[in-house]
């Protein structure tokens, strides 16, 4: 794992993305330099390494996955009006909204540049898979925004939204490694489906940490989802379970136009505690992670899957 991380960081530093105007390309280098878990490119490298022993030859394509993920963050942070990303100012805060939009746009173009060196017999298929993934992420983000103004969102609607917004990219990351490594169609599907389940569990964990994380470790604004009235799994279940005074208070905070952010986060978090939403969410997270692990155990190369399984298990216990 350490070897793969070193290879990834070296590749990311090597990619300058562009030169002039500096104000267009510097924000890209900035967000890519902020680190993060490098989860998605690591999944690509771990998937590939189950079928081939030369993972260093596909680091460029794994870096493309990370660049795409960061492109989505640039635009996502604008739409969420998020002030912090990975413990630092978001691009639109450090520069401005217009620059963040344009830097994100050119970042997506550069992703295609990074993928163009893939072997010709695999390039078309990889681009088709990537385009389907990218469209899904945008669809999920649109649903996420629309849910903010909807009075009622069901658990099923929410899970489909995060499948698109978050999980399809993890599915693609694993399938990309499998395609490049020459895996069978059966293994490719197993890995994609495992990525979907792990991705849903990952996003549910993110929802949970948004409320309950140690702000020193989290790297983002704790309570941001509560402030923005995000229809997370936690809020949906609280609205389902809440009765009488609890439901009235929750609705009051959701409809408030002017409020003290810290008071809102504290009050809504207290309601979640009273309704035992944390344990309910943890149970759902465990359910999806278990589905992902179960899928990985069906691989034809399951004897080589241990590094991938261990990495996935670390996601379960993450605190940031």
GUDOKE-168699 format. One record per residue (C-alpha): x, y, z; residue number from 0; residue in three letters. Coordinates in steps of 0.05 Angstrom, whole numbers. Example, Ala and Ser with C-alpha at 12.3 -4.5 7.8 and 13.67 -1.06 7.14 Angstrom:
<pts>
@east = 246; north = -90; up = 156; num = 0; residuo = ALA $
@east = 273; north = -21; up = 143; num = 1; residuo = SER $
</pts>
This chain:
<pts>
@east = 0; north = 0; up = 0; num = 0; residuo = UNK $
@east = 56; north = 48; up = 18; num = 1; residuo = UNK $
@east = 90; north = 33; up = -48; num = 2; residuo = UNK $
@east = 26; north = 49; up = -87; num = 3; residuo = UNK $
@east = 16; north = 114; up = -49; num = 4; residuo = UNK $
@east = 87; north = 136; up = -65; num = 5; residuo = UNK $
@east = 77; north = 119; up = -138; num = 6; residuo = UNK $
@east = 11; north = 157; up = -139; num = 7; residuo = UNK $
@east = 39; north = 219; up = -105; num = 8; residuo = UNK $
@east = 98; north = 220; up = -153; num = 9; residuo = UNK $
@east = 52; north = 215; up = -213; num = 10; residuo = UNK $
@east = 6; north = 270; up = -187; num = 11; residuo = UNK $
@east = 65; north = 316; up = -175; num = 12; residuo = UNK $
@east = 90; north = 301; up = -246; num = 13; residuo = UNK $
@east = 24; north = 322; up = -276; num = 14; residuo = UNK $
@east = 25; north = 398; up = -281; num = 15; residuo = UNK $
@east = -42; north = 398; up = -319; num = 16; residuo = UNK $
@east = -24; north = 464; up = -354; num = 17; residuo = UNK $
@east = 16; north = 529; up = -349; num = 18; residuo = UNK $
@east = -19; north = 593; up = -369; num = 19; residuo = UNK $
@east = -60; north = 628; up = -345; num = 20; residuo = UNK $
@east = -31; north = 610; up = -277; num = 21; residuo = UNK $
@east = -97; north = 628; up = -243; num = 22; residuo = UNK $
@east = -131; north = 571; up = -282; num = 23; residuo = UNK $
@east = -81; north = 516; up = -267; num = 24; residuo = UNK $
@east = -56; north = 534; up = -198; num = 25; residuo = UNK $
@east = -123; north = 516; up = -165; num = 26; residuo = UNK $
@east = -118; north = 446; up = -196; num = 27; residuo = UNK $
@east = -48; north = 436; up = -169; num = 28; residuo = UNK $
@east = -72; north = 463; up = -102; num = 29; residuo = UNK $
@east = -130; north = 414; up = -93; num = 30; residuo = UNK $
@east = -90; north = 355; up = -119; num = 31; residuo = UNK $
@east = -34; north = 372; up = -69; num = 32; residuo = UNK $
@east = -81; north = 370; up = -9; num = 33; residuo = UNK $
@east = -75; north = 295; up = -6; num = 34; residuo = UNK $
@east = -136; north = 259; up = 20; num = 35; residuo = UNK $
@east = -145; north = 184; up = 25; num = 36; residuo = UNK $
@east = -129; north = 170; up = -49; num = 37; residuo = UNK $
@east = -182; north = 117; up = -40; num = 38; residuo = UNK $
@east = -206; north = 111; up = -112; num = 39; residuo = UNK $
@east = -138; north = 106; up = -148; num = 40; residuo = UNK $
@east = -115; north = 57; up = -94; num = 41; residuo = UNK $
@east = -175; north = 13; up = -110; num = 42; residuo = UNK $
@east = -155; north = 14; up = -184; num = 43; residuo = UNK $
@east = -84; north = -7; up = -167; num = 44; residuo = UNK $
@east = -105; north = -61; up = -117; num = 45; residuo = UNK $
@east = -155; north = -89; up = -167; num = 46; residuo = UNK $
@east = -104; north = -91; up = -223; num = 47; residuo = UNK $
@east = -52; north = -123; up = -178; num = 48; residuo = UNK $
@east = -95; north = -184; up = -169; num = 49; residuo = UNK $
@east = -85; north = -201; up = -243; num = 50; residuo = UNK $
@east = -18; north = -170; up = -261; num = 51; residuo = UNK $
@east = 47; north = -158; up = -223; num = 52; residuo = UNK $
@east = 66; north = -91; up = -256; num = 53; residuo = UNK $
@east = 17; north = -41; up = -224; num = 54; residuo = UNK $
@east = 68; north = 14; up = -234; num = 55; residuo = UNK $
@east = 51; north = 14; up = -308; num = 56; residuo = UNK $
@east = -20; north = 37; up = -296; num = 57; residuo = UNK $
@east = -7; north = 91; up = -244; num = 58; residuo = UNK $
@east = -23; north = 145; up = -296; num = 59; residuo = UNK $
@east = -93; north = 117; up = -304; num = 60; residuo = UNK $
@east = -103; north = 112; up = -229; num = 61; residuo = UNK $
@east = -82; north = 185; up = -224; num = 62; residuo = UNK $
@east = -136; north = 201; up = -276; num = 63; residuo = UNK $
@east = -188; north = 171; up = -229; num = 64; residuo = UNK $
@east = -162; north = 216; up = -173; num = 65; residuo = UNK $
@east = -163; north = 277; up = -218; num = 66; residuo = UNK $
@east = -236; north = 262; up = -237; num = 67; residuo = UNK $
@east = -255; north = 255; up = -164; num = 68; residuo = UNK $
@east = -222; north = 322; up = -147; num = 69; residuo = UNK $
@east = -258; north = 355; up = -206; num = 70; residuo = UNK $
@east = -324; north = 333; up = -175; num = 71; residuo = UNK $
@east = -302; north = 362; up = -108; num = 72; residuo = UNK $
@east = -287; north = 430; up = -139; num = 73; residuo = UNK $
@east = -358; north = 436; up = -165; num = 74; residuo = UNK $
@east = -390; north = 401; up = -107; num = 75; residuo = UNK $
@east = -359; north = 450; up = -57; num = 76; residuo = UNK $
@east = -387; north = 508; up = -97; num = 77; residuo = UNK $
@east = -457; north = 479; up = -97; num = 78; residuo = UNK $
@east = -453; north = 463; up = -22; num = 79; residuo = UNK $
@east = -420; north = 530; up = -6; num = 80; residuo = UNK $
@east = -368; north = 489; up = 33; num = 81; residuo = UNK $
@east = -313; north = 531; up = 65; num = 82; residuo = UNK $
@east = -264; north = 474; up = 81; num = 83; residuo = UNK $
@east = -237; north = 414; up = 44; num = 84; residuo = UNK $
@east = -184; north = 369; up = 75; num = 85; residuo = UNK $
@east = -173; north = 420; up = 130; num = 86; residuo = UNK $
@east = -157; north = 476; up = 80; num = 87; residuo = UNK $
@east = -197; north = 530; up = 45; num = 88; residuo = UNK $
@east = -238; north = 504; up = -14; num = 89; residuo = UNK $
@east = -218; north = 529; up = -83; num = 90; residuo = UNK $
@east = -277; north = 577; up = -91; num = 91; residuo = UNK $
@east = -260; north = 607; up = -23; num = 92; residuo = UNK $
@east = -185; north = 614; up = -37; num = 93; residuo = UNK $
@east = -196; north = 641; up = -107; num = 94; residuo = UNK $
@east = -268; north = 653; up = -129; num = 95; residuo = UNK $
@east = -328; north = 615; up = -156; num = 96; residuo = UNK $
@east = -315; north = 629; up = -230; num = 97; residuo = UNK $
@east = -243; north = 606; up = -225; num = 98; residuo = UNK $
@east = -265; north = 542; up = -189; num = 99; residuo = UNK $
@east = -316; north = 527; up = -244; num = 100; residuo = UNK $
@east = -265; north = 537; up = -300; num = 101; residuo = UNK $
@east = -210; north = 500; up = -264; num = 102; residuo = UNK $
@east = -258; north = 442; up = -253; num = 103; residuo = UNK $
@east = -277; north = 443; up = -327; num = 104; residuo = UNK $
@east = -206; north = 439; up = -352; num = 105; residuo = UNK $
@east = -190; north = 387; up = -300; num = 106; residuo = UNK $
@east = -242; north = 341; up = -331; num = 107; residuo = UNK $
@east = -211; north = 352; up = -400; num = 108; residuo = UNK $
@east = -143; north = 332; up = -371; num = 109; residuo = UNK $
@east = -173; north = 267; up = -345; num = 110; residuo = UNK $
@east = -186; north = 246; up = -417; num = 111; residuo = UNK $
@east = -114; north = 265; up = -434; num = 112; residuo = UNK $
@east = -89; north = 218; up = -380; num = 113; residuo = UNK $
@east = -133; north = 161; up = -404; num = 114; residuo = UNK $
@east = -115; north = 167; up = -478; num = 115; residuo = UNK $
@east = -51; north = 125; up = -471; num = 116; residuo = UNK $
@east = -91; north = 62; up = -453; num = 117; residuo = UNK $
@east = -79; north = 4; up = -501; num = 118; residuo = UNK $
@east = -121; north = 14; up = -563; num = 119; residuo = UNK $
@east = -159; north = -51; up = -555; num = 120; residuo = UNK $
@east = -184; north = -28; up = -486; num = 121; residuo = UNK $
@east = -189; north = 47; up = -496; num = 122; residuo = UNK $
@east = -259; north = 51; up = -525; num = 123; residuo = UNK $
@east = -288; north = 6; up = -471; num = 124; residuo = UNK $
@east = -253; north = 44; up = -415; num = 125; residuo = UNK $
@east = -279; north = 111; up = -442; num = 126; residuo = UNK $
@east = -350; north = 83; up = -447; num = 127; residuo = UNK $
@east = -346; north = 58; up = -375; num = 128; residuo = UNK $
@east = -317; north = 125; up = -352; num = 129; residuo = UNK $
@east = -370; north = 166; up = -388; num = 130; residuo = UNK $
@east = -426; north = 124; up = -357; num = 131; residuo = UNK $
@east = -394; north = 134; up = -289; num = 132; residuo = UNK $
@east = -384; north = 210; up = -299; num = 133; residuo = UNK $
@east = -457; north = 219; up = -322; num = 134; residuo = UNK $
@east = -480; north = 179; up = -261; num = 135; residuo = UNK $
@east = -441; north = 224; up = -213; num = 136; residuo = UNK $
@east = -473; north = 286; up = -244; num = 137; residuo = UNK $
@east = -542; north = 254; up = -239; num = 138; residuo = UNK $
@east = -530; north = 238; up = -166; num = 139; residuo = UNK $
@east = -507; north = 308; up = -152; num = 140; residuo = UNK $
@east = -569; north = 337; up = -184; num = 141; residuo = UNK $
@east = -614; north = 292; up = -142; num = 142; residuo = UNK $
@east = -575; north = 313; up = -80; num = 143; residuo = UNK $
@east = -588; north = 387; up = -95; num = 144; residuo = UNK $
@east = -662; north = 375; up = -110; num = 145; residuo = UNK $
@east = -671; north = 336; up = -46; num = 146; residuo = UNK $
@east = -651; north = 398; up = -6; num = 147; residuo = UNK $
@east = -716; north = 432; up = -25; num = 148; residuo = UNK $
@east = -761; north = 371; up = -22; num = 149; residuo = UNK $
@east = -802; north = 362; up = 41; num = 150; residuo = UNK $
@east = -798; north = 286; up = 38; num = 151; residuo = UNK $
@east = -744; north = 240; up = 12; num = 152; residuo = UNK $
@east = -750; north = 165; up = 23; num = 153; residuo = UNK $
@east = -693; north = 119; up = 45; num = 154; residuo = UNK $
@east = -696; north = 84; up = -23; num = 155; residuo = UNK $
@east = -690; north = 151; up = -61; num = 156; residuo = UNK $
@east = -631; north = 171; up = -17; num = 157; residuo = UNK $
@east = -594; north = 106; up = -27; num = 158; residuo = UNK $
@east = -603; north = 111; up = -102; num = 159; residuo = UNK $
@east = -576; north = 182; up = -101; num = 160; residuo = UNK $
@east = -513; north = 162; up = -63; num = 161; residuo = UNK $
@east = -504; north = 102; up = -108; num = 162; residuo = UNK $
@east = -498; north = 150; up = -166; num = 163; residuo = UNK $
@east = -462; north = 208; up = -132; num = 164; residuo = UNK $
@east = -410; north = 167; up = -95; num = 165; residuo = UNK $
@east = -413; north = 92; up = -106; num = 166; residuo = UNK $
@east = -409; north = 88; up = -182; num = 167; residuo = UNK $
@east = -340; north = 119; up = -180; num = 168; residuo = UNK $
@east = -315; north = 66; up = -132; num = 169; residuo = UNK $
@east = -347; north = 13; up = -176; num = 170; residuo = UNK $
@east = -312; north = 43; up = -237; num = 171; residuo = UNK $
@east = -245; north = 48; up = -200; num = 172; residuo = UNK $
@east = -246; north = -27; up = -185; num = 173; residuo = UNK $
@east = -272; north = -46; up = -254; num = 174; residuo = UNK $
@east = -219; north = -3; up = -288; num = 175; residuo = UNK $
@east = -164; north = -42; up = -253; num = 176; residuo = UNK $
@east = -197; north = -107; up = -273; num = 177; residuo = UNK $
@east = -205; north = -86; up = -346; num = 178; residuo = UNK $
@east = -132; north = -64; up = -351; num = 179; residuo = UNK $
@east = -110; north = -127; up = -316; num = 180; residuo = UNK $
@east = -148; north = -173; up = -364; num = 181; residuo = UNK $
@east = -198; north = -200; up = -313; num = 182; residuo = UNK $
@east = -257; north = -243; up = -334; num = 183; residuo = UNK $
@east = -325; north = -212; up = -344; num = 184; residuo = UNK $
@east = -349; north = -248; up = -282; num = 185; residuo = UNK $
@east = -294; north = -219; up = -238; num = 186; residuo = UNK $
@east = -305; north = -150; up = -269; num = 187; residuo = UNK $
@east = -378; north = -151; up = -249; num = 188; residuo = UNK $
@east = -362; north = -177; up = -179; num = 189; residuo = UNK $
@east = -312; north = -120; up = -169; num = 190; residuo = UNK $
@east = -360; north = -67; up = -196; num = 191; residuo = UNK $
@east = -417; north = -91; up = -152; num = 192; residuo = UNK $
@east = -369; north = -94; up = -91; num = 193; residuo = UNK $
@east = -349; north = -23; up = -107; num = 194; residuo = UNK $
@east = -422; north = -1; up = -107; num = 195; residuo = UNK $
@east = -436; north = -33; up = -40; num = 196; residuo = UNK $
@east = -371; north = -7; up = -8; num = 197; residuo = UNK $
@east = -386; north = 61; up = -38; num = 198; residuo = UNK $
@east = -455; north = 65; up = -8; num = 199; residuo = UNK $
@east = -426; north = 44; up = 59; num = 200; residuo = UNK $
@east = -370; north = 95; up = 51; num = 201; residuo = UNK $
@east = -420; north = 152; up = 39; num = 202; residuo = UNK $
@east = -464; north = 131; up = 97; num = 203; residuo = UNK $
@east = -402; north = 132; up = 140; num = 204; residuo = UNK $
@east = -387; north = 202; up = 114; num = 205; residuo = UNK $
@east = -458; north = 223; up = 133; num = 206; residuo = UNK $
@east = -446; north = 196; up = 203; num = 207; residuo = UNK $
@east = -379; north = 230; up = 210; num = 208; residuo = UNK $
@east = -408; north = 296; up = 188; num = 209; residuo = UNK $
@east = -447; north = 296; up = 253; num = 210; residuo = UNK $
@east = -404; north = 255; up = 301; num = 211; residuo = UNK $
@east = -331; north = 264; up = 277; num = 212; residuo = UNK $
@east = -276; north = 297; up = 317; num = 213; residuo = UNK $
@east = -270; north = 364; up = 281; num = 214; residuo = UNK $
@east = -194; north = 362; up = 289; num = 215; residuo = UNK $
@east = -192; north = 297; up = 248; num = 216; residuo = UNK $
@east = -249; north = 306; up = 199; num = 217; residuo = UNK $
@east = -219; north = 357; up = 152; num = 218; residuo = UNK $
@east = -287; north = 386; up = 134; num = 219; residuo = UNK $
@east = -338; north = 428; up = 170; num = 220; residuo = UNK $
@east = -371; north = 384; up = 222; num = 221; residuo = UNK $
@east = -446; north = 393; up = 219; num = 222; residuo = UNK $
@east = -444; north = 419; up = 148; num = 223; residuo = UNK $
@east = -500; north = 373; up = 126; num = 224; residuo = UNK $
@east = -544; north = 396; up = 183; num = 225; residuo = UNK $
@east = -532; north = 469; up = 167; num = 226; residuo = UNK $
@east = -550; north = 457; up = 94; num = 227; residuo = UNK $
@east = -612; north = 414; up = 109; num = 228; residuo = UNK $
@east = -580; north = 357; up = 69; num = 229; residuo = UNK $
@east = -627; north = 298; up = 65; num = 230; residuo = UNK $
@east = -577; north = 249; up = 92; num = 231; residuo = UNK $
@east = -594; north = 180; up = 117; num = 232; residuo = UNK $
@east = -592; north = 208; up = 188; num = 233; residuo = UNK $
@east = -643; north = 263; up = 175; num = 234; residuo = UNK $
@east = -689; north = 217; up = 135; num = 235; residuo = UNK $
@east = -691; north = 167; up = 192; num = 236; residuo = UNK $
@east = -701; north = 222; up = 244; num = 237; residuo = UNK $
@east = -760; north = 248; up = 205; num = 238; residuo = UNK $
@east = -788; north = 178; up = 201; num = 239; residuo = UNK $
@east = -778; north = 163; up = 276; num = 240; residuo = UNK $
@east = -792; north = 231; up = 305; num = 241; residuo = UNK $
@east = -858; north = 241; up = 341; num = 242; residuo = UNK $
@east = -891; north = 299; up = 378; num = 243; residuo = UNK $
@east = -842; north = 350; up = 405; num = 244; residuo = UNK $
@east = -781; north = 319; up = 371; num = 245; residuo = UNK $
@east = -813; north = 322; up = 302; num = 246; residuo = UNK $
@east = -838; north = 393; up = 314; num = 247; residuo = UNK $
@east = -769; north = 417; up = 336; num = 248; residuo = UNK $
@east = -735; north = 382; up = 277; num = 249; residuo = UNK $
@east = -784; north = 414; up = 228; num = 250; residuo = UNK $
@east = -773; north = 482; up = 261; num = 251; residuo = UNK $
@east = -698; north = 478; up = 249; num = 252; residuo = UNK $
@east = -708; north = 454; up = 177; num = 253; residuo = UNK $
@east = -754; north = 512; up = 160; num = 254; residuo = UNK $
@east = -714; north = 566; up = 196; num = 255; residuo = UNK $
@east = -686; north = 618; up = 147; num = 256; residuo = UNK $
@east = -642; north = 653; up = 198; num = 257; residuo = UNK $
@east = -606; north = 615; up = 253; num = 258; residuo = UNK $
@east = -542; north = 607; up = 292; num = 259; residuo = UNK $
@east = -504; north = 552; up = 257; num = 260; residuo = UNK $
@east = -473; north = 523; up = 320; num = 261; residuo = UNK $
@east = -540; north = 523; up = 356; num = 262; residuo = UNK $
@east = -573; north = 487; up = 298; num = 263; residuo = UNK $
@east = -519; north = 433; up = 294; num = 264; residuo = UNK $
@east = -522; north = 423; up = 370; num = 265; residuo = UNK $
@east = -598; north = 419; up = 372; num = 266; residuo = UNK $
@east = -606; north = 372; up = 313; num = 267; residuo = UNK $
@east = -549; north = 327; up = 337; num = 268; residuo = UNK $
@east = -584; north = 322; up = 405; num = 269; residuo = UNK $
@east = -648; north = 301; up = 370; num = 270; residuo = UNK $
@east = -609; north = 247; up = 332; num = 271; residuo = UNK $
@east = -582; north = 222; up = 399; num = 272; residuo = UNK $
@east = -651; north = 219; up = 429; num = 273; residuo = UNK $
@east = -678; north = 181; up = 369; num = 274; residuo = UNK $
@east = -617; north = 133; up = 368; num = 275; residuo = UNK $
@east = -602; north = 151; up = 297; num = 276; residuo = UNK $
@east = -527; north = 138; up = 304; num = 277; residuo = UNK $
@east = -536; north = 63; up = 319; num = 278; residuo = UNK $
@east = -587; north = 57; up = 263; num = 279; residuo = UNK $
@east = -538; north = 88; up = 214; num = 280; residuo = UNK $
@east = -481; north = 44; up = 238; num = 281; residuo = UNK $
@east = -524; north = -18; up = 226; num = 282; residuo = UNK $
@east = -539; north = 4; up = 155; num = 283; residuo = UNK $
@east = -465; north = 19; up = 142; num = 284; residuo = UNK $
@east = -446; north = -51; up = 167; num = 285; residuo = UNK $
@east = -498; north = -81; up = 121; num = 286; residuo = UNK $
@east = -469; north = -50; up = 58; num = 287; residuo = UNK $
@east = -397; north = -63; up = 77; num = 288; residuo = UNK $
@east = -414; north = -136; up = 90; num = 289; residuo = UNK $
@east = -446; north = -141; up = 20; num = 290; residuo = UNK $
@east = -382; north = -113; up = -9; num = 291; residuo = UNK $
@east = -337; north = -163; up = 29; num = 292; residuo = UNK $
@east = -383; north = -220; up = 10; num = 293; residuo = UNK $
@east = -376; north = -203; up = -63; num = 294; residuo = UNK $
@east = -300; north = -200; up = -60; num = 295; residuo = UNK $
@east = -299; north = -270; up = -30; num = 296; residuo = UNK $
@east = -329; north = -296; up = -96; num = 297; residuo = UNK $
@east = -271; north = -273; up = -140; num = 298; residuo = UNK $
@east = -233; north = -325; up = -180; num = 299; residuo = UNK $
@east = -169; north = -294; up = -152; num = 300; residuo = UNK $
@east = -194; north = -289; up = -80; num = 301; residuo = UNK $
@east = -127; north = -315; up = -55; num = 302; residuo = UNK $
@east = -97; north = -250; up = -82; num = 303; residuo = UNK $
@east = -153; north = -205; up = -56; num = 304; residuo = UNK $
@east = -129; north = -198; up = 15; num = 305; residuo = UNK $
@east = -95; north = -130; up = 6; num = 306; residuo = UNK $
@east = -159; north = -103; up = -25; num = 307; residuo = UNK $
@east = -202; north = -133; up = 30; num = 308; residuo = UNK $
@east = -157; north = -105; up = 84; num = 309; residuo = UNK $
@east = -159; north = -36; up = 53; num = 310; residuo = UNK $
@east = -235; north = -39; up = 49; num = 311; residuo = UNK $
@east = -239; north = -60; up = 122; num = 312; residuo = UNK $
@east = -199; north = 2; up = 141; num = 313; residuo = UNK $
@east = -255; north = 43; up = 111; num = 314; residuo = UNK $
@east = -304; north = 13; up = 161; num = 315; residuo = UNK $
@east = -265; north = 40; up = 220; num = 316; residuo = UNK $
@east = -244; north = 107; up = 192; num = 317; residuo = UNK $
@east = -255; north = 169; up = 235; num = 318; residuo = UNK $
@east = -242; north = 222; up = 182; num = 319; residuo = UNK $
</pts>
